[in-house]
């Protein structure tokens, strides 16, 4: 359990580093058609894979009391920071910002809202299974929720951004199944096969990132290709971490992974701290690379200092990080 926990935290650490570096590129208008495709294809899918796996592997809802308790905790952990940061960042026009973010989640901390919705759907399905004492009770609710999301997306509904839910639901669902039935994976897919397929998939992923646009969604077909590419890339990263023996590096990434929520809500606000004049650099140049490293370092130091200060003020820790 200790090794598995460290691997999961290590994956979180890698994912949040990708998020941070991706925001350095985006906020400084330095995205390139290769590196950013790789970052974008891995960063958030990894987080949803981890979240889905933990939901599938964890203890399941057994009764309405447990359902209420867990949903209350998730509301504090996800929704409280989501709305608190919205208020902090838009003090002079909170109502307008609220209207905007509810119909365009990526205007705010969208990952927290999307994860809350997936968790709500999962816990509700688990409660239904417990009440009916039938496995099909879970899938009745869960697949029904998936159908509602897809129908809303196809109908052009924008409330709570079904377009985002459709993109990330496959990762959460696939990982939930892996967490739910780990013994089947061990039984039917030997580790040697896992390694061979994961590393082969990693090569295919890099080829797709080099030849295709894995960022812009232009239709259902392209979304399917992007999803397959992300799965291949993420599975390669996961296999690498699982094969990575215990070391100081793995422990360091795992330590970072314990602060992913705090880093996520805070870091991007300092991505341009060294570029007040909004100078546009070419990433693949000496100047662009040096600036990227300096901007990442400055953002990291300020974020770490901000987390330290907020962590030591209990009311702020609760409101901004959703932690007591």
Phi and psi in degrees as GROMACS dihedral restraints (atoms count N, CA, C in turn):
[ dihedral_restraints ]
;  ai    aj    ak    al  type     phi  dphi    fc
    3     4     5     6     1   -63.8    20    10
    4     5     6     7     1   -44.0    20    10
    6     7     8     9     1   -65.0    20    10
    7     8     9    10     1   -41.3    20    10
    9    10    11    12     1   -65.4    20    10
   10    11    12    13     1   -41.8    20    10
   12    13    14    15     1   -62.2    20    10
   13    14    15    16     1   -41.4    20    10
   15    16    17    18     1   -65.3    20    10
   16    17    18    19     1   -37.5    20    10
   18    19    20    21     1   -65.3    20    10
   19    20    21    22     1   -41.1    20    10
   21    22    23    24     1   -65.1    20    10
   22    23    24    25     1   -45.0    20    10
   24    25    26    27     1   -64.7    20    10
   25    26    27    28     1   -35.1    20    10
   27    28    29    30     1   -62.9    20    10
   28    29    30    31     1   -42.5    20    10
   30    31    32    33     1   -61.6    20    10
   31    32    33    34     1   -41.2    20    10
   33    34    35    36     1   -61.2    20    10
   34    35    36    37     1   -42.5    20    10
   36    37    38    39     1   -61.7    20    10
   37    38    39    40     1   -43.3    20    10
   39    40    41    42     1   -63.6    20    10
   40    41    42    43     1   -43.1    20    10
   42    43    44    45     1   -62.8    20    10
   43    44    45    46     1   -42.6    20    10
   45    46    47    48     1   -71.7    20    10
   46    47    48    49     1   -30.4    20    10
   48    49    50    51     1   -65.1    20    10
   49    50    51    52     1   -39.5    20    10
   51    52    53    54     1   -63.2    20    10
   52    53    54    55     1   -41.9    20    10
   54    55    56    57     1   -60.1    20    10
   55    56    57    58     1   -45.6    20    10
   57    58    59    60     1   -63.1    20    10
   58    59    60    61     1   -47.4    20    10
   60    61    62    63     1   -68.5    20    10
   61    62    63    64     1   -35.0    20    10
   63    64    65    66     1   -61.6    20    10
   64    65    66    67     1   -38.4    20    10
   66    67    68    69     1   -70.8    20    10
   67    68    69    70     1   -30.4    20    10
   69    70    71    72     1   -61.0    20    10
   70    71    72    73     1   -43.1    20    10
   72    73    74    75     1   -66.8    20    10
   73    74    75    76     1   -49.2    20    10
   75    76    77    78     1   -65.7    20    10
   76    77    78    79     1   -51.0    20    10
   78    79    80    81     1   -70.4    20    10
   79    80    81    82     1   -19.2    20    10
   81    82    83    84     1  -103.0    20    10
   82    83    84    85     1    11.3    20    10
   84    85    86    87     1    53.3    20    10
   85    86    87    88     1    48.4    20    10
   87    88    89    90     1  -120.7    20    10
   88    89    90    91     1    16.3    20    10
   90    91    92    93     1   -63.6    20    10
   91    92    93    94     1   140.2    20    10
   93    94    95    96     1  -115.8    20    10
   94    95    96    97     1   160.7    20    10
   96    97    98    99     1   -76.8    20    10
   97    98    99   100     1     1.2    20    10
   99   100   101   102     1  -116.7    20    10
  100   101   102   103     1   -63.6    20    10
  102   103   104   105     1   -62.0    20    10
  103   104   105   106     1   -42.9    20    10
  105   106   107   108     1   -67.8    20    10
  106   107   108   109     1   -32.8    20    10
  108   109   110   111     1   -59.8    20    10
  109   110   111   112     1   -41.6    20    10
  111   112   113   114     1   -65.2    20    10
  112   113   114   115     1   -47.4    20    10
  114   115   116   117     1   -60.9    20    10
  115   116   117   118     1   -49.9    20    10
  117   118   119   120     1   -63.0    20    10
  118   119   120   121     1   -34.5    20    10
  120   121   122   123     1   -75.1    20    10
  121   122   123   124     1   -17.9    20    10
  123   124   125   126     1  -107.3    20    10
  124   125   126   127     1   -38.9    20    10
  126   127   128   129     1   -59.1    20    10
  127   128   129   130     1   -63.7    20    10
  129   130   131   132     1   -76.7    20    10
  130   131   132   133     1   -36.7    20    10
  132   133   134   135     1   -55.3    20    10
  133   134   135   136     1   -37.7    20    10
  135   136   137   138     1   -60.5    20    10
  136   137   138   139     1   -44.4    20    10
  138   139   140   141     1   -62.7    20    10
  139   140   141   142     1   -41.1    20    10
  141   142   143   144     1   -72.1    20    10
  142   143   144   145     1   -32.6    20    10
  144   145   146   147     1   -63.6    20    10
  145   146   147   148     1   -44.4    20    10
  147   148   149   150     1   -63.5    20    10
  148   149   150   151     1   -46.1    20    10
  150   151   152   153     1   -63.0    20    10
  151   152   153   154     1   -44.1    20    10
  153   154   155   156     1   -64.7    20    10
  154   155   156   157     1   -41.1    20    10
  156   157   158   159     1   -62.7    20    10
  157   158   159   160     1   -45.6    20    10
  159   160   161   162     1   -63.9    20    10
  160   161   162   163     1   -36.4    20    10
  162   163   164   165     1   -66.3    20    10
  163   164   165   166     1   -38.7    20    10
  165   166   167   168     1   -73.3    20    10
  166   167   168   169     1   -35.3    20    10
  168   169   170   171     1   -83.2    20    10
  169   170   171   172     1   -21.1    20    10
  171   172   173   174     1   -78.2    20    10
  172   173   174   175     1   174.8    20    10
  174   175   176   177     1   -66.8    20    10
  175   176   177   178     1   147.2    20    10
  177   178   179   180     1   -99.3    20    10
  178   179   180   181     1   156.6    20    10
  180   181   182   183     1   -63.9    20    10
  181   182   183   184     1   132.1    20    10
  183   184   185   186     1  -113.1    20    10
  184   185   186   187     1   -25.2    20    10
  186   187   188   189     1  -154.6    20    10
  187   188   189   190     1   173.4    20    10
  189   190   191   192     1   -66.7    20    10
  190   191   192   193     1   -32.8    20    10
  192   193   194   195     1   -64.3    20    10
  193   194   195   196     1   -46.5    20    10
  195   196   197   198     1   -64.4    20    10
  196   197   198   199     1   -37.6    20    10
  198   199   200   201     1   -60.3    20    10
  199   200   201   202     1   -47.6    20    10
  201   202   203   204     1   -63.7    20    10
  202   203   204   205     1   -41.2    20    10
  204   205   206   207     1   -63.4    20    10
  205   206   207   208     1   -46.7    20    10
  207   208   209   210     1   -69.5    20    10
  208   209   210   211     1   -39.9    20    10
  210   211   212   213     1   -66.7    20    10
  211   212   213   214     1   -34.4    20    10
  213   214   215   216     1   -63.8    20    10
  214   215   216   217     1   -43.4    20    10
  216   217   218   219     1   -64.0    20    10
  217   218   219   220     1   -41.0    20    10
  219   220   221   222     1   -68.9    20    10
  220   221   222   223     1   -33.9    20    10
  222   223   224   225     1   -63.4    20    10
  223   224   225   226     1   -41.6    20    10
  225   226   227   228     1   -66.1    20    10
  226   227   228   229     1   -43.8    20    10
  228   229   230   231     1   -69.9    20    10
  229   230   231   232     1   -36.3    20    10
  231   232   233   234     1  -108.0    20    10
  232   233   234   235     1   -51.0    20    10
  234   235   236   237     1   -75.8    20    10
  235   236   237   238     1   -37.6    20    10
  237   238   239   240     1   -60.3    20    10
  238   239   240   241     1   -50.1    20    10
  240   241   242   243     1   -62.9    20    10
  241   242   243   244     1   -37.1    20    10
  243   244   245   246     1   -56.5    20    10
  244   245   246   247     1   -49.2    20    10
  246   247   248   249     1   -81.9    20    10
  247   248   249   250     1   -31.2    20    10
  249   250   251   252     1   -63.5    20    10
  250   251   252   253     1   -46.0    20    10
  252   253   254   255     1   -67.7    20    10
  253   254   255   256     1   -31.2    20    10
  255   256   257   258     1   -60.6    20    10
  256   257   258   259     1   -43.4    20    10
  258   259   260   261     1   -66.9    20    10
  259   260   261   262     1   -46.0    20    10
  261   262   263   264     1   -59.9    20    10
  262   263   264   265     1   -42.1    20    10
  264   265   266   267     1   -80.8    20    10
  265   266   267   268     1   -18.0    20    10
  267   268   269   270     1  -133.1    20    10
  268   269   270   271     1    49.4    20    10
  270   271   272   273     1   -56.2    20    10
  271   272   273   274     1   -35.9    20    10
  273   274   275   276     1   -83.2    20    10
  274   275   276   277     1   -13.1    20    10
  276   277   278   279     1  -148.5    20    10
  277   278   279   280     1    55.7    20    10
  279   280   281   282     1   -59.8    20    10
  280   281   282   283     1   -48.9    20    10
  282   283   284   285     1   -57.9    20    10
  283   284   285   286     1   -42.2    20    10
  285   286   287   288     1   -65.8    20    10
  286   287   288   289     1   -42.2    20    10
  288   289   290   291     1   -63.9    20    10
  289   290   291   292     1   -38.5    20    10
  291   292   293   294     1   -63.9    20    10
  292   293   294   295     1   -44.3    20    10
  294   295   296   297     1   -61.7    20    10
  295   296   297   298     1   -39.5    20    10
  297   298   299   300     1   -66.5    20    10
  298   299   300   301     1   -47.8    20    10
  300   301   302   303     1   -69.0    20    10
  301   302   303   304     1   -29.8    20    10
  303   304   305   306     1   -70.0    20    10
  304   305   306   307     1   -21.5    20    10
  306   307   308   309     1  -109.6    20    10
  307   308   309   310     1    -2.3    20    10
  309   310   311   312     1  -150.5    20    10
  310   311   312   313     1    80.9    20    10
  312   313   314   315     1   -58.6    20    10
  313   314   315   316     1   -31.9    20    10
  315   316   317   318     1   -72.8    20    10
  316   317   318   319     1     1.5    20    10
  318   319   320   321     1   -72.5    20    10
  319   320   321   322     1   -21.2    20    10
  321   322   323   324     1  -125.0    20    10
  322   323   324   325     1  -152.9    20    10
  324   325   326   327     1   -83.7    20    10
  325   326   327   328     1    71.2    20    10
  327   328   329   330     1   -58.9    20    10
  328   329   330   331     1   -34.0    20    10
  330   331   332   333     1   -57.7    20    10
  331   332   333   334     1   -39.1    20    10
  333   334   335   336     1   -65.2    20    10
  334   335   336   337     1   -42.3    20    10
  336   337   338   339     1   -69.0    20    10
  337   338   339   340     1   -43.3    20    10
  339   340   341   342     1   -63.7    20    10
  340   341   342   343     1   -43.0    20    10
  342   343   344   345     1   -64.9    20    10
  343   344   345   346     1   -36.7    20    10
  345   346   347   348     1   -62.9    20    10
  346   347   348   349     1   -43.4    20    10
  348   349   350   351     1   -64.9    20    10
  349   350   351   352     1   -41.5    20    10
  351   352   353   354     1   -63.6    20    10
  352   353   354   355     1   -41.6    20    10
  354   355   356   357     1   -65.2    20    10
  355   356   357   358     1   -42.7    20    10
  357   358   359   360     1   -59.3    20    10
  358   359   360   361     1   -45.9    20    10
  360   361   362   363     1   -63.1    20    10
  361   362   363   364     1   -41.3    20    10
  363   364   365   366     1   -67.8    20    10
  364   365   366   367     1   -46.9    20    10
  366   367   368   369     1   -64.9    20    10
  367   368   369   370     1   -37.7    20    10
  369   370   371   372     1   -64.3    20    10
  370   371   372   373     1   -40.8    20    10
  372   373   374   375     1   -66.0    20    10
  373   374   375   376     1   -39.2    20    10
  375   376   377   378     1   -64.5    20    10
  376   377   378   379     1   -38.9    20    10
  378   379   380   381     1   -64.1    20    10
  379   380   381   382     1   -41.3    20    10
  381   382   383   384     1   -62.3    20    10
  382   383   384   385     1   -42.3    20    10
  384   385   386   387     1   -61.9    20    10
  385   386   387   388     1   -41.6    20    10
  387   388   389   390     1   -65.3    20    10
  388   389   390   391     1   -39.6    20    10
  390   391   392   393     1   -68.9    20    10
  391   392   393   394     1   -42.4    20    10
  393   394   395   396     1   -84.5    20    10
  394   395   396   397     1   -18.2    20    10
  396   397   398   399     1    56.6    20    10
  397   398   399   400     1    37.2    20    10
  399   400   401   402     1  -137.1    20    10
  400   401   402   403     1   136.8    20    10
  402   403   404   405     1   -62.3    20    10
  403   404   405   406     1   -34.7    20    10
  405   406   407   408     1   -64.4    20    10
  406   407   408   409     1   -18.5    20    10
  408   409   410   411     1   -63.4    20    10
  409   410   411   412     1   -38.7    20    10
  411   412   413   414     1   -62.5    20    10
  412   413   414   415     1   -50.6    20    10
  414   415   416   417     1   -70.9    20    10
  415   416   417   418     1   -25.9    20    10
  417   418   419   420     1   -59.2    20    10
  418   419   420   421     1   -47.5    20    10
  420   421   422   423     1   -75.9    20    10
  421   422   423   424     1   -45.4    20    10
  423   424   425   426     1   -65.1    20    10
  424   425   426   427     1   -50.3    20    10
  426   427   428   429     1   -68.4    20    10
  427   428   429   430     1   -30.8    20    10
  429   430   431   432     1   -62.8    20    10
  430   431   432   433     1   -42.3    20    10
  432   433   434   435     1   -63.2    20    10
  433   434   435   436     1   -41.2    20    10
  435   436   437   438     1   -60.2    20    10
  436   437   438   439     1   -40.6    20    10
  438   439   440   441     1   -64.1    20    10
  439   440   441   442     1   -40.3    20    10
  441   442   443   444     1   -62.9    20    10
  442   443   444   445     1   -43.0    20    10
  444   445   446   447     1   -62.1    20    10
  445   446   447   448     1   -46.3    20    10
  447   448   449   450     1   -64.6    20    10
  448   449   450   451     1   -41.8    20    10
  450   451   452   453     1   -63.7    20    10
  451   452   453   454     1   -40.9    20    10
  453   454   455   456     1   -63.6    20    10
  454   455   456   457     1   -40.6    20    10
  456   457   458   459     1   -63.6    20    10
  457   458   459   460     1   -47.6    20    10
  459   460   461   462     1   -66.8    20    10
  460   461   462   463     1   -28.5    20    10
  462   463   464   465     1   -81.6    20    10
  463   464   465   466     1    -5.1    20    10
  465   466   467   468     1    82.5    20    10
  466   467   468   469     1    16.1    20    10
  468   469   470   471     1   -66.2    20    10
  469   470   471   472     1   138.3    20    10
  471   472   473   474     1  -112.2    20    10
  472   473   474   475     1   -11.9    20    10
  474   475   476   477     1   -61.7    20    10
  475   476   477   478     1   124.0    20    10
  477   478   479   480     1    62.1    20    10
  478   479   480   481     1    21.9    20    10
  480   481   482   483     1    47.2    20    10
  481   482   483   484     1    67.3    20    10
  483   484   485   486     1   -55.7    20    10
  484   485   486   487     1   -24.8    20    10
  486   487   488   489     1   -61.1    20    10
  487   488   489   490     1   -37.4    20    10
  489   490   491   492     1   -71.4    20    10
  490   491   492   493     1   -40.3    20    10
  492   493   494   495     1   -62.2    20    10
  493   494   495   496     1   -41.0    20    10
  495   496   497   498     1   -63.4    20    10
  496   497   498   499     1   -38.0    20    10
  498   499   500   501     1   -66.2    20    10
  499   500   501   502     1   -42.2    20    10
  501   502   503   504     1  -101.4    20    10
  502   503   504   505     1    -9.4    20    10
  504   505   506   507     1   -62.3    20    10
  505   506   507   508     1   -38.8    20    10
  507   508   509   510     1   -58.9    20    10
  508   509   510   511     1   -38.3    20    10
  510   511   512   513     1   -67.1    20    10
  511   512   513   514     1   -45.9    20    10
  513   514   515   516     1   -62.1    20    10
  514   515   516   517     1   -43.9    20    10
  516   517   518   519     1   -67.8    20    10
  517   518   519   520     1   -46.0    20    10
  519   520   521   522     1   -61.8    20    10
  520   521   522   523     1   -41.9    20    10
  522   523   524   525     1   -70.4    20    10
  523   524   525   526     1   -33.2    20    10
  525   526   527   528     1   -59.5    20    10
  526   527   528   529     1   -44.0    20    10
  528   529   530   531     1   -63.6    20    10
  529   530   531   532     1   -38.8    20    10
  531   532   533   534     1   -64.6    20    10
  532   533   534   535     1   -39.0    20    10
  534   535   536   537     1   -70.9    20    10
  535   536   537   538     1   -30.2    20    10
  537   538   539   540     1   -76.5    20    10
  538   539   540   541     1   -36.8    20    10
  540   541   542   543     1  -127.1    20    10
  541   542   543   544     1    59.3    20    10
  543   544   545   546     1   -65.3    20    10
  544   545   546   547     1   -29.1    20    10
  546   547   548   549     1   -66.4    20    10
  547   548   549   550     1   -31.3    20    10
  549   550   551   552     1   -69.0    20    10
  550   551   552   553     1   -37.9    20    10
  552   553   554   555     1   -63.6    20    10
  553   554   555   556     1   -45.6    20    10
  555   556   557   558     1   -63.8    20    10
  556   557   558   559     1   -36.0    20    10
  558   559   560   561     1   -74.4    20    10
  559   560   561   562     1   -43.5    20    10
  561   562   563   564     1  -102.4    20    10
  562   563   564   565     1   -13.8    20    10
  564   565   566   567     1  -127.2    20    10
  565   566   567   568     1    91.8    20    10
  567   568   569   570     1   -57.6    20    10
  568   569   570   571     1   155.3    20    10
  570   571   572   573     1   -58.7    20    10
  571   572   573   574     1   -36.0    20    10
  573   574   575   576     1   -62.6    20    10
  574   575   576   577     1   -39.2    20    10
  576   577   578   579     1   -67.9    20    10
  577   578   579   580     1   -40.1    20    10
  579   580   581   582     1   -59.0    20    10
  580   581   582   583     1   -45.1    20    10
  582   583   584   585     1   -63.7    20    10
  583   584   585   586     1   -48.6    20    10
  585   586   587   588     1   -59.9    20    10
  586   587   588   589     1   -46.0    20    10
  588   589   590   591     1   -70.3    20    10
  589   590   591   592     1   -38.2    20    10
  591   592   593   594     1   -67.1    20    10
  592   593   594   595     1   -44.7    20    10
  594   595   596   597     1   -74.3    20    10
  595   596   597   598     1   -33.4    20    10
  597   598   599   600     1   -65.2    20    10
  598   599   600   601     1   -42.4    20    10
  600   601   602   603     1   -61.9    20    10
  601   602   603   604     1   -34.9    20    10
  603   604   605   606     1   -63.1    20    10
  604   605   606   607     1   -39.9    20    10
  606   607   608   609     1   -65.9    20    10
  607   608   609   610     1   -43.8    20    10
  609   610   611   612     1   -61.5    20    10
  610   611   612   613     1   -40.9    20    10
  612   613   614   615     1   -58.6    20    10
  613   614   615   616     1   -45.9    20    10
  615   616   617   618     1   -64.1    20    10
  616   617   618   619     1   -38.1    20    10
  618   619   620   621     1   -64.8    20    10
  619   620   621   622     1   -41.9    20    10
  621   622   623   624     1   -64.7    20    10
  622   623   624   625     1   -40.4    20    10
  624   625   626   627     1   -64.6    20    10
  625   626   627   628     1   -31.5    20    10
  627   628   629   630     1   -80.2    20    10
  628   629   630   631     1   -24.4    20    10
  630   631   632   633     1  -109.4    20    10
  631   632   633   634     1   -19.3    20    10
  633   634   635   636     1  -124.0    20    10
  634   635   636   637     1   161.8    20    10
  636   637   638   639     1   -87.1    20    10
  637   638   639   640     1   107.0    20    10
  639   640   641   642     1   -97.4    20    10
  640   641   642   643     1    12.2    20    10
  642   643   644   645     1  -105.8    20    10
  643   644   645   646     1   -49.1    20    10
  645   646   647   648     1   -85.7    20    10
  646   647   648   649     1   124.1    20    10
  648   649   650   651     1   -88.7    20    10
  649   650   651   652     1   114.7    20    10
  651   652   653   654     1  -109.3    20    10
  652   653   654   655     1    -1.6    20    10
  654   655   656   657     1   168.4    20    10
  655   656   657   658     1   174.7    20    10
  657   658   659   660     1   -64.9    20    10
  658   659   660   661     1   -34.6    20    10
  660   661   662   663     1   -65.5    20    10
  661   662   663   664     1   -45.8    20    10
  663   664   665   666     1   -67.1    20    10
  664   665   666   667     1   -36.2    20    10
  666   667   668   669     1   -61.4    20    10
  667   668   669   670     1   -39.6    20    10
  669   670   671   672     1   -63.1    20    10
  670   671   672   673     1   -43.2    20    10
  672   673   674   675     1   -64.2    20    10
  673   674   675   676     1   -43.3    20    10
  675   676   677   678     1   -63.2    20    10
  676   677   678   679     1   -38.6    20    10
  678   679   680   681     1   -66.2    20    10
  679   680   681   682     1   -44.4    20    10
  681   682   683   684     1   -61.1    20    10
  682   683   684   685     1   -44.2    20    10
  684   685   686   687     1   -61.1    20    10
  685   686   687   688     1   -43.5    20    10
  687   688   689   690     1   -64.0    20    10
  688   689   690   691     1   -41.5    20    10
  690   691   692   693     1   -59.0    20    10
  691   692   693   694     1   -46.3    20    10
  693   694   695   696     1   -61.8    20    10
  694   695   696   697     1   -45.6    20    10
  696   697   698   699     1   -65.3    20    10
  697   698   699   700     1   -43.9    20    10
  699   700   701   702     1   -65.6    20    10
  700   701   702   703     1   -41.6    20    10
  702   703   704   705     1   -63.8    20    10
  703   704   705   706     1   -34.5    20    10
  705   706   707   708     1   -65.5    20    10
  706   707   708   709     1   -45.5    20    10
  708   709   710   711     1   -62.5    20    10
  709   710   711   712     1   -43.4    20    10
  711   712   713   714     1   -61.2    20    10
  712   713   714   715     1   -44.2    20    10
  714   715   716   717     1   -64.6    20    10
  715   716   717   718     1   -39.1    20    10
  717   718   719   720     1   -60.2    20    10
  718   719   720   721     1   -43.6    20    10
  720   721   722   723     1   -67.0    20    10
  721   722   723   724     1   -41.2    20    10
  723   724   725   726     1   -64.5    20    10
  724   725   726   727     1   -34.0    20    10
  726   727   728   729     1   -83.0    20    10
  727   728   729   730     1   -14.3    20    10
  729   730   731   732     1   -75.9    20    10
  730   731   732   733     1   112.6    20    10
  732   733   734   735     1   -67.0    20    10
  733   734   735   736     1   161.3    20    10
  735   736   737   738     1   -58.1    20    10
  736   737   738   739     1   130.6    20    10
  738   739   740   741     1  -159.2    20    10
  739   740   741   742     1   174.8    20    10
  741   742   743   744     1   -63.9    20    10
  742   743   744   745     1   -34.8    20    10
  744   745   746   747     1   -66.2    20    10
  745   746   747   748     1   -44.1    20    10
  747   748   749   750     1   -65.3    20    10
  748   749   750   751     1   -40.6    20    10
  750   751   752   753     1   -63.9    20    10
  751   752   753   754     1   -36.7    20    10
  753   754   755   756     1   -65.7    20    10
  754   755   756   757     1   -46.1    20    10
  756   757   758   759     1   -62.8    20    10
  757   758   759   760     1   -39.1    20    10
  759   760   761   762     1   -65.3    20    10
  760   761   762   763     1   -38.7    20    10
  762   763   764   765     1   -63.1    20    10
  763   764   765   766     1   -42.1    20    10
  765   766   767   768     1   -63.3    20    10
  766   767   768   769     1   -37.3    20    10
  768   769   770   771     1   -64.6    20    10
  769   770   771   772     1   -17.8    20    10
  771   772   773   774     1   -77.3    20    10
  772   773   774   775     1    -8.2    20    10
  774   775   776   777     1  -120.3    20    10
  775   776   777   778     1    26.7    20    10
  777   778   779   780     1   -63.3    20    10
  778   779   780   781     1   -40.5    20    10
  780   781   782   783     1   -64.4    20    10
  781   782   783   784     1   -45.3    20    10
  783   784   785   786     1   -61.3    20    10
  784   785   786   787     1   -43.4    20    10
  786   787   788   789     1   -66.0    20    10
  787   788   789   790     1   -43.0    20    10
  789   790   791   792     1   -57.4    20    10
  790   791   792   793     1   -45.3    20    10
  792   793   794   795     1   -78.4    20    10
  793   794   795   796     1   -14.4    20    10
  795   796   797   798     1  -113.8    20    10
  796   797   798   799     1   -38.1    20    10
  798   799   800   801     1   -63.5    20    10
  799   800   801   802     1   -43.0    20    10
  801   802   803   804     1   -63.9    20    10
  802   803   804   805     1   -19.7    20    10
  804   805   806   807     1   -68.9    20    10
  805   806   807   808     1   -13.0    20    10
  807   808   809   810     1  -115.6    20    10
  808   809   810   811     1    15.4    20    10
  810   811   812   813     1   -66.2    20    10
  811   812   813   814     1   -26.6    20    10
  813   814   815   816     1  -112.4    20    10
  814   815   816   817     1    21.6    20    10
  816   817   818   819     1   -59.9    20    10
  817   818   819   820     1   -28.7    20    10
  819   820   821   822     1   -94.0    20    10
  820   821   822   823     1     4.3    20    10
  822   823   824   825     1  -133.5    20    10
  823   824   825   826     1    61.9    20    10
  825   826   827   828     1   -64.2    20    10
  826   827   828   829     1   -24.1    20    10
  828   829   830   831     1   -90.7    20    10
  829   830   831   832     1     0.9    20    10
  831   832   833   834     1    56.4    20    10
  832   833   834   835     1    45.3    20    10
  834   835   836   837     1   -69.4    20    10
  835   836   837   838     1   136.8    20    10
  837   838   839   840     1   -97.6    20    10
  838   839   840   841     1   118.1    20    10
  840   841   842   843     1  -101.4    20    10
  841   842   843   844     1   152.7    20    10
  843   844   845   846     1   -86.2    20    10
  844   845   846   847     1   121.5    20    10
  846   847   848   849     1   -58.4    20    10
  847   848   849   850     1   -50.5    20    10
  849   850   851   852     1   -83.5    20    10
  850   851   852   853     1    62.0    20    10
  852   853   854   855     1  -144.8    20    10
  853   854   855   856     1   160.9    20    10
  855   856   857   858     1   -58.3    20    10
  856   857   858   859     1   -44.0    20    10
  858   859   860   861     1   -65.4    20    10
  859   860   861   862     1   -42.6    20    10
  861   862   863   864     1   -66.1    20    10
  862   863   864   865     1   -42.0    20    10
  864   865   866   867     1   -66.2    20    10
  865   866   867   868     1   -42.5    20    10
  867   868   869   870     1   -64.1    20    10
  868   869   870   871     1   -42.2    20    10
  870   871   872   873     1   -64.4    20    10
  871   872   873   874     1   -40.8    20    10
  873   874   875   876     1   -60.1    20    10
  874   875   876   877     1   -44.2    20    10
  876   877   878   879     1   -64.2    20    10
  877   878   879   880     1   -44.9    20    10
  879   880   881   882     1   -65.1    20    10
  880   881   882   883     1   -42.5    20    10
  882   883   884   885     1   -65.4    20    10
  883   884   885   886     1   -40.8    20    10
  885   886   887   888     1   -64.0    20    10
  886   887   888   889     1   -43.1    20    10
  888   889   890   891     1   -64.8    20    10
  889   890   891   892     1   -45.4    20    10
  891   892   893   894     1   -63.5    20    10
  892   893   894   895     1   -44.8    20    10
  894   895   896   897     1   -60.1    20    10
  895   896   897   898     1   -41.6    20    10
  897   898   899   900     1   -65.0    20    10
  898   899   900   901     1   -44.0    20    10
  900   901   902   903     1   -65.2    20    10
  901   902   903   904     1   -45.8    20    10
  903   904   905   906     1   -65.5    20    10
  904   905   906   907     1   -40.3    20    10
  906   907   908   909     1   -62.2    20    10
  907   908   909   910     1   -45.0    20    10
  909   910   911   912     1   -60.9    20    10
  910   911   912   913     1   -42.3    20    10
  912   913   914   915     1   -65.0    20    10
  913   914   915   916     1   -40.8    20    10
  915   916   917   918     1   -63.9    20    10
  916   917   918   919     1   -42.6    20    10
  918   919   920   921     1   -62.4    20    10
  919   920   921   922     1   -43.4    20    10
  921   922   923   924     1   -59.9    20    10
  922   923   924   925     1   -45.3    20    10
  924   925   926   927     1   -68.1    20    10
  925   926   927   928     1   -45.9    20    10
  927   928   929   930     1   -64.2    20    10
  928   929   930   931     1   -38.8    20    10
  930   931   932   933     1   -60.2    20    10
  931   932   933   934     1   -25.3    20    10
  933   934   935   936     1   -97.1    20    10
  934   935   936   937     1     9.1    20    10
  936   937   938   939     1  -123.9    20    10
  937   938   939   940     1    94.3    20    10
  939   940   941   942     1   -47.5    20    10
  940   941   942   943     1   -45.2    20    10
  942   943   944   945     1   -62.3    20    10
  943   944   945   946     1   -40.6    20    10
  945   946   947   948     1   -68.7    20    10
  946   947   948   949     1   -39.0    20    10
  948   949   950   951     1   -58.3    20    10
  949   950   951   952     1   -40.5    20    10
  951   952   953   954     1   -70.4    20    10
  952   953   954   955     1   -49.9    20    10
  954   955   956   957     1   -68.4    20    10
  955   956   957   958     1   -43.0    20    10
  957   958   959   960     1   -93.7    20    10
  958   959   960   961     1   -25.7    20    10
  960   961   962   963     1  -115.6    20    10
  961   962   963   964     1    -8.4    20    10
  963   964   965   966     1    66.2    20    10
  964   965   966   967     1    27.8    20    10
  966   967   968   969     1  -125.4    20    10
  967   968   969   970     1   137.1    20    10
